[in-house]
C-alpha cells in the first residue's frame, strides 16, 4: 500500500507538503550555509522569493542584486547574478525594501524620499517572472507621507493586505487593498502593535512568528502568537550572537530556513529544527 500525501495552503496560498513541521525557533536554529556571491558596500535588506529560487539584496546607492539559485534555498548551488537600477519616483531618495508578487509577475520597490519625508511604493511588471532585468517603468505607485522609511513589507491574506515595519520607529502597520496586489487601492491604515526600537524585521509564512533584530544588529527577538499577524499578545525569546551586524532578515515560505544578510553582502542560512 502506498502513502498518500496531504497538502496545505500557506503564505499567500503557496502550496507545500505538510510533512515538514517547522519549529520556527531561533534559539535552536543552526547555521548550515553562508556565501558572499557579490561584495556589496551597503546592503540594506534581503528578500527570498516564495519558491526559494530567487534572493534579492537591496542597496541604497547601487543596483538591486538578484541571485537565482539552481536549487531552491540552497546557497551552495549554482548562482546566476543579475542587477537592476531603480530610480526614485520623487526627489532624491533610496531603495530600502523590495518584494516579489507570489507568481513573480510583479516587483514592489519601496523608496524613502528623505527630502520630502515620505515613502513611495512602486509596482513594476516583470515581462519574465522573477527576472528584475525585465521590469518596465512603474505601472503604479503610492506615496505615503511619513517621517521614517519602511524596513520590510509583505502581502498576506490572499494578497489583500500589506504588513510593514517602520525602521528607526517602534510601530508595525497594516494596510488593506481593495483589489489584490493593486497598491493604488490601499486603504484603512491600522497600527497593529509597538515593537520597540528595532532595525530589521520579518514574519513567518504562517503569520505566527515575528523576528526582529536590535539597533546594534546583533541580538534577535522572536515573538510568537496564536492569532496570525497580531502580536499584541505574544510570548518572546531572544538569541544573541552570531546574528552580528545583520542588515536584513527573511524567513522562507516552506518554514525551513531563516536568511540573514550582512552589510557587506554575505548571506547566512539558518535551519529551523523540525517538530517530531
C-alpha positions as CSV (number, residue, x, y, z in Angstrom):
1,X,0.0,0.0,0.0
2,X,1.4,3.4,-0.9
3,X,1.4,6.6,1.1
4,X,-0.9,9.5,0.4
5,X,0.4,13.0,0.8
6,X,-1.8,15.8,2.0
7,X,-1.3,19.4,1.2
8,X,-1.9,22.8,2.8
9,X,-2.0,26.4,1.8
10,X,0.4,28.8,3.3
11,X,1.9,32.3,2.6
12,X,-0.4,33.8,0.1
13,X,-1.8,30.4,-0.8
14,X,1.6,28.9,-1.7
15,X,1.4,25.1,-1.6
16,X,3.8,22.9,0.2
17,X,3.7,19.4,1.7
18,X,2.7,19.1,5.4
19,X,5.4,16.5,6.2
20,X,7.8,19.3,7.4
21,X,6.6,20.8,10.7
22,X,8.8,23.8,11.4
23,X,9.6,24.8,15.0
24,X,10.3,28.4,13.8
25,X,12.5,28.6,16.9
26,X,15.6,30.9,16.5
27,X,17.2,29.6,19.7
28,X,17.7,26.1,18.1
29,X,18.2,27.2,14.5
30,X,21.6,26.1,13.2
31,X,23.7,28.0,10.6
32,X,24.4,25.5,7.9
33,X,25.4,27.7,4.9
34,X,27.0,31.0,4.1
35,X,28.2,32.7,0.9
36,X,29.1,36.1,-0.5
37,X,28.0,36.0,-4.1
38,X,28.9,39.7,-4.6
39,X,30.8,42.2,-2.4
40,X,28.3,44.9,-1.5
41,X,29.2,48.1,0.3
42,X,26.0,49.0,1.9
43,X,23.3,46.2,1.8
44,X,20.0,47.2,3.4
45,X,17.7,44.2,3.1
46,X,17.2,40.7,1.9
47,X,14.1,39.0,0.3
48,X,13.7,35.3,-0.6
49,X,11.1,34.5,-3.2
50,X,8.2,32.2,-2.3
51,X,9.5,29.4,-4.5
52,X,13.0,29.7,-3.0
53,X,14.8,30.2,-6.3
54,X,15.5,33.9,-6.0
55,X,17.1,36.2,-3.5
56,X,17.1,40.0,-3.6
57,X,19.6,42.2,-1.9
58,X,18.8,45.9,-1.6
59,X,21.5,48.5,-1.7
60,X,21.0,52.2,-1.0
61,X,23.2,53.5,-3.8
62,X,23.9,50.5,-6.1
63,X,21.5,48.4,-8.1
64,X,19.3,45.7,-6.6
65,X,21.1,42.3,-6.8
66,X,19.1,39.3,-7.8
67,X,20.6,35.9,-7.2
68,X,18.9,32.9,-8.9
69,X,19.7,29.6,-7.4
70,X,19.7,26.3,-9.4
71,X,18.4,24.6,-6.3
72,X,15.8,26.4,-4.2
73,X,17.1,27.9,-0.9
74,X,20.5,26.2,-1.4
75,X,23.3,28.7,-1.3
76,X,25.8,26.1,-2.4
77,X,24.0,25.6,-5.7
78,X,24.9,27.4,-8.9
79,X,24.0,31.1,-8.6
80,X,23.2,33.4,-11.5
81,X,23.7,37.1,-10.7
82,X,21.6,39.9,-12.2
83,X,21.3,43.6,-11.3
84,X,18.8,46.3,-12.0
85,X,18.8,50.0,-11.0
86,X,15.6,51.6,-9.9
87,X,15.4,55.4,-9.7
88,X,13.3,57.1,-7.1
89,X,10.0,58.4,-8.4
90,X,10.1,61.7,-6.5
91,X,13.0,63.7,-5.1
92,X,16.4,62.1,-4.5
93,X,15.9,59.1,-2.3
94,X,17.0,55.5,-2.0
95,X,15.5,52.0,-2.0
96,X,15.2,50.2,1.3
97,X,12.8,47.3,0.8
98,X,11.6,45.1,-2.1
99,X,9.3,42.1,-2.6
100,X,8.0,39.9,-5.5
101,X,4.4,39.1,-6.1
102,X,3.6,35.4,-5.4
103,X,3.7,34.5,-9.1
104,X,6.7,36.7,-9.8
105,X,4.9,38.8,-12.4
106,X,5.3,42.0,-10.3
107,X,8.0,43.6,-8.2
108,X,7.3,46.1,-5.5
109,X,10.0,48.6,-4.6
110,X,10.0,50.9,-1.6
111,X,11.7,54.3,-1.9
112,X,12.5,56.5,1.0
113,X,12.2,60.2,0.0
114,X,14.2,61.8,2.7
115,X,13.8,65.4,1.5
116,X,10.0,65.2,1.4
117,X,9.8,62.9,4.5
118,X,7.7,60.4,2.6
119,X,7.7,56.8,1.2
120,X,6.8,55.7,-2.3
121,X,5.9,52.1,-3.1
122,X,6.2,51.4,-6.8
123,X,4.8,48.4,-8.7
124,X,6.7,47.1,-11.7
125,X,5.6,44.5,-14.1
126,X,8.2,41.8,-15.0
127,X,8.0,40.5,-18.5
128,X,9.7,37.4,-17.3
129,X,8.6,36.2,-13.9
130,X,11.2,36.7,-11.1
131,X,13.6,38.5,-13.5
132,X,14.2,42.0,-12.4
133,X,16.0,42.9,-15.6
134,X,12.7,42.7,-17.5
135,X,11.0,45.3,-15.3
136,X,9.1,48.0,-17.2
137,X,8.6,51.5,-15.9
138,X,6.4,51.6,-12.8
139,X,2.9,50.8,-13.7
140,X,1.6,52.1,-10.4
141,X,2.8,53.9,-7.3
142,X,1.6,55.0,-3.9
143,X,3.1,57.9,-1.8
144,X,2.8,57.8,2.0
145,X,3.7,60.9,4.0
146,X,5.9,59.5,6.8
147,X,8.9,60.6,8.8
148,X,10.5,57.1,8.6
149,X,11.4,54.6,5.9
150,X,9.9,51.2,5.6
151,X,12.3,48.4,6.6
152,X,10.3,45.3,5.5
153,X,6.9,44.6,4.0
154,X,4.9,41.7,2.7
155,X,1.5,40.8,1.3
156,X,-0.8,38.4,3.1
157,X,-4.5,37.4,3.4
158,X,-4.9,36.4,-0.3
159,X,-2.7,39.4,-1.2
160,X,-5.3,41.9,0.1
161,X,-3.2,43.3,2.9
162,X,0.3,44.6,3.4
163,X,2.1,44.5,6.7
164,X,5.2,46.6,7.2
165,X,7.5,48.0,9.9
166,X,9.0,51.5,10.1
167,X,12.7,51.4,10.6
168,X,14.0,53.6,13.4
169,X,10.5,53.7,14.7
170,X,8.5,51.4,17.1
171,X,5.3,50.6,15.2
172,X,4.0,47.9,12.9
173,X,1.2,48.8,10.5
174,X,-1.2,47.0,8.1
175,X,-2.9,48.5,5.0
176,X,-5.7,46.9,3.2
177,X,-6.0,46.7,-0.6
178,X,-9.5,46.7,-2.2
179,X,-8.0,44.8,-5.2
180,X,-5.4,42.1,-4.6
181,X,-1.9,43.2,-5.5
182,X,-3.1,46.7,-6.7
183,X,-1.3,49.2,-4.5
184,X,-3.3,52.1,-5.9
185,X,-6.3,50.7,-3.9
186,X,-4.5,50.9,-0.5
187,X,-6.9,52.0,2.3
188,X,-7.6,51.6,6.0
189,X,-4.2,52.1,7.7
190,X,-4.2,50.3,11.0
191,X,-1.5,50.4,13.7
192,X,-1.0,46.8,14.9
193,X,1.4,46.9,17.7
194,X,4.5,48.6,19.2
195,X,7.6,46.5,18.6
196,X,10.1,48.7,20.4
197,X,13.2,50.1,18.7
198,X,14.4,47.5,16.2
199,X,16.3,47.7,12.9
200,X,15.3,44.6,10.9
201,X,12.1,42.6,10.8
202,X,10.4,39.6,9.3
203,X,7.3,37.4,9.8
204,X,7.0,33.7,9.2
205,X,4.7,32.4,6.5
206,X,2.1,31.2,9.0
207,X,1.9,34.7,10.4
208,X,2.5,33.5,14.0
209,X,6.2,34.3,14.4
210,X,7.9,37.7,14.2
211,X,11.6,38.1,14.1
212,X,13.4,41.4,15.0
213,X,17.0,42.5,15.4
214,X,18.0,45.2,17.8
215,X,19.5,48.6,17.0
216,X,23.1,47.1,17.1
217,X,22.1,44.5,14.5
218,X,23.3,41.6,16.8
219,X,20.5,40.3,19.1
220,X,17.4,38.8,17.6
221,X,14.0,38.6,19.3
222,X,11.2,36.2,18.3
223,X,7.6,36.9,19.1
224,X,5.1,34.1,18.9
225,X,1.3,34.5,18.8
226,X,-1.7,32.2,18.3
227,X,-3.5,34.9,16.2
228,X,-1.8,35.3,12.8
229,X,-0.3,38.8,12.2
230,X,-1.4,40.0,15.6
231,X,1.4,40.2,18.1
232,X,-0.3,42.5,20.7
233,X,-0.3,39.4,23.0
234,X,2.6,37.2,22.4
235,X,5.5,35.3,24.0
236,X,9.1,36.2,23.3
237,X,12.5,34.7,23.2
238,X,15.9,36.2,22.3
239,X,19.0,34.9,20.7
240,X,22.3,36.8,20.9
241,X,25.2,36.4,18.5
242,X,26.0,35.1,15.9
243,X,23.5,37.5,14.4
244,X,26.3,40.0,14.4
245,X,25.6,43.1,12.2
246,X,22.7,41.7,10.4
247,X,21.3,44.1,7.7
248,X,18.2,42.3,6.6
249,X,16.4,39.0,7.6
250,X,13.8,36.9,5.9
251,X,12.1,33.6,6.5
252,X,11.4,31.1,3.7
253,X,7.9,30.2,2.8
254,X,8.4,26.5,3.5
255,X,9.3,27.2,7.1
256,X,12.7,25.6,6.9
257,X,15.1,28.5,6.9
258,X,15.9,31.9,8.2
259,X,18.2,34.0,5.9
260,X,20.4,36.7,7.4
261,X,22.2,39.3,5.3
262,X,25.3,41.2,6.3
263,X,26.0,44.8,5.2
264,X,28.9,43.6,3.0
265,X,26.7,41.2,1.1
266,X,27.4,38.0,3.0
267,X,24.3,35.8,3.3
268,X,23.8,33.2,6.1
269,X,21.3,30.4,6.2
270,X,19.9,29.1,9.4
271,X,17.9,25.9,9.5
272,X,14.9,25.6,11.8
273,X,14.6,22.3,13.6
274,X,11.6,20.1,12.7
275,X,9.0,19.1,15.2
276,X,8.5,15.4,15.8
